[in-house]
């Protein structure tokens, strides 16, 4: 099986500013995890262009989280979440939503050969990181009577990719976590949803073997890799007031793969 040149199969590489909605997030404060990654950074750019005050975080920070500066946040540490929220409220006086765009690929190996350390780390980042985030942020959102949370899942949550047991299981658990959280806060004007991309044009593709990339792309009816701009468009809609009657859902961003 030959290697995949994902740049050739990419239809849309960057966002067209003319498609943005200036002022859609005016006065809103949005926290983004995984802001240094391809998906997170694309969402940050669109949020800023649409008027949001964005608090950017990632596991390694290079600033205080204002603008495009990234503050350090270990999503596996509940105390770190509480400290981040306290800084957001002290600086901005409010929090209107959050995009959890953090995640790791985990070991690409058979279950029988998977080191438990790799399994545990993947679960800790991909699942526990979302649990801690929801537990920390939801009280503030429900108390103020408004909030939007969007969480990165994966098409593998529905399919269970072979040789990606930790990643697939962690993303499937996120889907259930989103449903539970959404039901718990539904009467407070707070929504919680997930996005399930298939192949997206990010560094994570580089973590997979060429054979794995080729096999995955062959299952996408559109025949191309999704773009970070397409992720940002869906994520920002879920974080907006427009998505007021959508909660507990996992929306596919898969080029039709879930229908194949």
N, C-alpha and C positions, 0 to 999 in steps of 0.2 A: 504494500500500500504506500502510495507516495505521500510526501509531505504536503501540507496545505499552506499556500501563501494567502493569509487572511486579508492582506491589503487588496488583493485582486478581487476578492469576493465581497468587499465592503462597498456598499452603495452610498451611504451617507457617513461622512467622517466627522464633520463639525456642525454645530448648530448654526442655523441661519437666523441672525438677530431679528430679521423682519417677521419671524414667526413668534417672537416673544410677546408677552402681554405686559407692557410697561405699567407699573403701579399695582399689579395684581397682588403683590405682597407688601405694599406700603404699610409701614407701621408694624409689620410682623417680625417676630424673632424666631429663627429656625436653627436648631442644633443639628449638625451633620457629623456623624462618625465616619471613619474611613475616608476622610476628605482629601487625603493625598492620593487615593487610588483613582483609577480611570473613571469609574462610575460616579464616585462621590464628588470628584472635582468638577465633572461636567454638570452635575446637579447644582453645586455651589455657584458656578458661573451663571447658570440660568436664574437661580434665585436672586443673586445680586443684581443682575440686569433687570429683574422684575420688581426690584424695590425692597427686598428683604434685608434685614440685618441678620447676617449668617454667622453663627459661632462654629468654626471649623475645628474638628478634633481628629486625631489619629494616634496610633500607638507611640509614634515618635513625633514630637512637636518642634516647631521652629519659631514660635511666637506665642502670643496670648490668646489667639483664637479670633481676633477681630479682623474684619475684612477677609482677605485670603490667607492671613497668617494662621498657622495651625497650632493649637494647643495640644499638649500631650494628654491622652486619656487611655488608660488600660481598661478596656471594656469588661475584662474579667474580674475587676476589682470594684465591688459595690461602693466602698468608701470613696473611690476616685469619681464615681458617678455623682455621689452626693456633693463632693467638693466642686465638681464642674457645674452642677445645677446652682449651687450657692453663688458661684462667680457670675453666672448668667443673670441671675435675679438681682444681684448687687449692681451689675453694670447696666442692665437693660430694664429691670423692673418687671419683666414678664417673660414668658416662654409660650409661643403659640404652636410649635410643632417640632418634630424631629424626624430625621431620615437616618436610619441605621444602615449604613452602606459598608460596614466593616465585614470582613470574612477572610478565611484562608481556604486553600484547596485541600490541604491534608494529604496523607499518603495515597499514592496511586499504586495500589497493590491488592492482591487477593485477600479476602478476609483471613484465610489461614496463615498468611504471611504478614499481616498487619501488626506492627508494634503497638502495644496498648498505649504507649506514650503519645504516639501520633494520633490515635483515636481520641484520647483524652484532651489533647490540645485543640483538636478540631472542634470537639463538642464545647469546650470551654469558651472559645472565641465565637463560634458561629451561633451557638444556642444560649449558653450561660450569659454571654455578653448582651444578648437581647433581653433575657429575663431581668438582669440587673438594671438595664436601662429603663425598661417598663416600670419596674418596681420603684425606681427613683423618680421618674418623671410624671407618671400618671396622677399622683396626688395633687401636684400643682395644676395640671391641666383640668382635672375634674373640679377642683375648687374654684377655678376661674370660669368654668362653664364653657370652655372652648379648647379644642386641641386636635391636631392632626399628626398621626404617626404612620410612617411608611417604612417597611422593613425589607431588606434584600433577602429573598429566598433563592430558589433556582428551579429550573425545569426538572432537575434531578430529584427534587422532592417528590415529584409525581411518578417518576420512572424507576428510580433506583439504579443509577449507572453502575455497571460492573467495574470492579477494581477501584471504586470510589465509595466504599461503604460508609466511611466516617463522614465525608462531605454530604452524601445523599441523605443519610440518617439525620444529620444535624439540620439540614434544610427542610426535611419533612417535619421535624419537630417544631421548627419555626412556624410552619403553616398552622399547626394545631395551637401553638402559643398565641398566634394572632387571633384565631377564632375565639379562644377563651378570653383574651384581654378585651377584644371588641365587645363581647357580650357583657362583660363586667362594667364597662364605662359607657354603654350605648345611650343611656338616658341623660348623660352629662354633656351632650354635644361634642363628644370626643370620638374620633374614628381611628381605627387601627387596621391597616391593610398591609399586604405583602406584594412584592413584585417577583415573578419567577422568570428570569431571563434564560435563554438557551446560550448559544455562543455569542459573546460580546467582544468587541475589539478592545481588550485590555491586556495588561501584563499577565493575567492569570492564564491566558492561552499558552504562554511560554512555559508554564509549569507542566503542561501536558506533553506527552510524546507526539511526534508528527503523526504516527499511526492513529493515536486516540483522537487527535484533532480532525483527521480525515474521516474517521468513522462517525464522529459526532456531526460534522458538517453534512455528510451524506443523508442525514435524517431530517434536515431542515428543508421543507418544501420550497421556500423562497431561494434556496441555494446560495445564501450569503450569510456572513456574520453580521450581527446587529451592531449598531453604533452607540457610543456613549451619549450622543445627542438624543437618540431615540429613548434611551433610558431616562435621561433628564426630563424629557417632555412628559413622560408618564409619571415620574416621581413627583414633579412639581404640581401636576394636576391633582394627585392624591393629597398633596399638602395644602391645597388651596381651598377656599370656601366653596368652590364649585362642586367638589366631591362630597357634598354634605349628606348624601343618602347612600353612601357606599361604605360599608364597614365589615370587617371579618373576612374580607375577600383576598384571594391570591390571584392577581392578574397576570396572565401569560404575556411574555415579551419574547416570543420564540420563533418568529417567522413561520408559524404554522406547525411547528414540530409536535405540539401536543395533539394535533389532529391526525398526525401521520400514523 
